[in-house]
Amino acid sequence: MTKTILESLESTESRRAFPGVIFEVVMPRAATNKNVFIAEVEGLRGSEPPRHMHTLEDEIVVIKEGTITYFIGDDIIPASAGDTVVLPKNIPHHFVITSAKMKITLIATSRSFGDFFCGLSVPYSDENIPAAQRPPETRRKEIEALMNNFGIYYV
């Protein structure tokens, strides 16, 4: 059987980054029973993805620092440290980081989301979050293809 991206990570590769975001995979792979992905995430304003929808997993976000406004279906939910927000599968959503940066715990109810998140990123050892920037057109197409492989679609 072929290993997934998440299963193939070495322990030194659990800290990862993509523009505007760093995260640490915190749930040991063997303990997840292939049904959950947990990461500690830090992100900068401007690193938010466009409106999208997950078809395979719910996301639970625990805000640790900063402020974020979530747009879930027709609901607008301002969130700050101590709040928990649920992003149900099959409901379009996006968010806006309204502080300079945020820290969250991200829990996804499908480990395939971890493979997606790791597929977007590279191992990262720096303490600073890389600058948020809009990816070039070729990278945006790669990201959208990766999203589609994991049941995530722009809406």
Secondary structure, DSSP 4 states (H G I P E B T S, - for coil): -PPPHHHH--GGGSEEEETTEEEEE-S-GGGGTTS-EEEEEEEETT-PPPSEEESS--EEEEEEESEEEEEETTEEEEEETT-EEEE-TTS-EEEEE-SSEEEEEEEESSTHHHHHHHHH-EE---SSPPPP-PPPHHHHHHHHHHHHHTTEEE-
